[in-house]
Amino acid sequence: MTDRTQSSSQATTANHVNKRVAMLGAGKMGSILIEGLIRSGRFTPDQIAATVQHDNRAAKLAERLKVAVTTDNAAAVRDADLDRK
């Protein structure tokens, strides 16, 4: 549970997640989710890997979001932290 009595600056620092994320299929919805993760302050671009179907889309998305983008799903998840609960 999050302590809602924290100030917003404390919450931003306390909410940073020290894990790597792989977004498989970073189309419109996936790229919006990536942007939200970065904007929230919970993740930095270097913590996120994404996949798309075509190399030209990978290059454009990598440039725009500053995240690692590939067409290889296995490569994207190789270093990701996946927790099952």
C-alpha positions as CSV (number, residue, x, y, z in Angstrom):
1,M,0.0,0.0,0.0
2,T,1.2,3.5,-0.8
3,D,1.3,6.0,2.1
4,R,-0.9,8.8,0.8
5,T,0.4,11.2,3.4
6,Q,3.8,11.6,1.6
7,S,4.5,14.8,-0.1
8,S,4.5,14.6,-3.9
9,S,8.3,15.0,-4.1
10,Q,8.8,12.2,-1.6
11,A,6.3,10.0,-3.5
12,T,8.2,10.5,-6.8
13,T,11.5,9.5,-5.3
14,A,10.0,6.6,-3.3
15,N,8.0,5.3,-6.3
16,H,11.1,4.8,-8.5
17,V,11.2,1.2,-9.5
18,N,14.6,-0.5,-9.8
19,K,13.6,-3.0,-12.4
20,R,14.0,-3.5,-16.1
21,V,10.8,-3.6,-18.3
22,A,10.2,-5.2,-21.7
23,M,7.3,-3.9,-23.7
24,L,6.6,-6.5,-26.4
25,G,4.6,-4.9,-29.2
26,A,5.2,-1.2,-28.8
27,G,2.7,0.0,-31.2
28,K,0.4,2.9,-30.4
29,M,-0.8,1.6,-27.1
30,G,2.6,0.2,-26.1
31,S,4.4,3.4,-26.9
32,I,1.9,5.4,-24.9
33,L,2.5,3.1,-21.9
34,I,6.2,3.5,-22.2
35,E,5.8,7.3,-22.3
36,G,3.7,7.1,-19.2
37,L,6.2,4.9,-17.3
38,I,8.9,7.5,-18.1
39,R,6.8,10.5,-17.3
40,S,5.7,9.0,-14.0
41,G,9.3,9.0,-12.8
42,R,9.0,5.3,-11.9
43,F,11.3,4.2,-14.8
44,T,14.1,5.8,-16.8
45,P,14.5,5.1,-20.6
46,D,17.5,2.9,-19.9
47,Q,15.3,0.6,-17.9
48,I,12.9,-0.1,-20.7
49,A,13.2,-2.3,-23.8
50,A,10.6,-2.5,-26.5
51,T,9.8,-4.6,-29.5
52,V,8.2,-3.8,-32.9
53,Q,7.7,-5.7,-36.1
54,H,9.9,-3.7,-38.5
55,D,13.4,-2.3,-38.3
56,N,12.5,1.2,-39.6
57,R,9.8,1.5,-36.8
58,A,12.3,0.3,-34.3
59,A,14.8,3.1,-35.2
60,K,12.1,5.8,-35.1
61,L,10.7,4.7,-31.8
62,A,14.2,4.4,-30.2
63,E,15.0,7.9,-31.4
64,R,11.7,9.4,-30.1
65,L,11.5,7.6,-26.7
66,K,15.3,7.1,-26.1
67,V,14.6,3.4,-25.1
68,A,16.2,0.2,-26.6
69,V,14.0,-1.1,-29.4
70,T,14.4,-4.3,-31.3
71,T,12.4,-6.7,-33.5
72,D,13.6,-9.6,-31.4
73,N,11.2,-10.4,-28.4
74,A,13.7,-12.8,-26.9
75,A,16.4,-10.2,-26.9
76,A,14.1,-7.6,-25.3
77,V,13.1,-9.9,-22.4
78,R,16.6,-11.3,-21.8
79,D,17.5,-8.6,-19.2
80,A,14.0,-7.8,-18.0
81,D,12.9,-8.4,-14.5
82,L,9.8,-10.5,-14.6
83,D,8.0,-11.1,-11.3
84,R,5.2,-13.5,-11.0
85,K,2.8,-13.0,-8.1
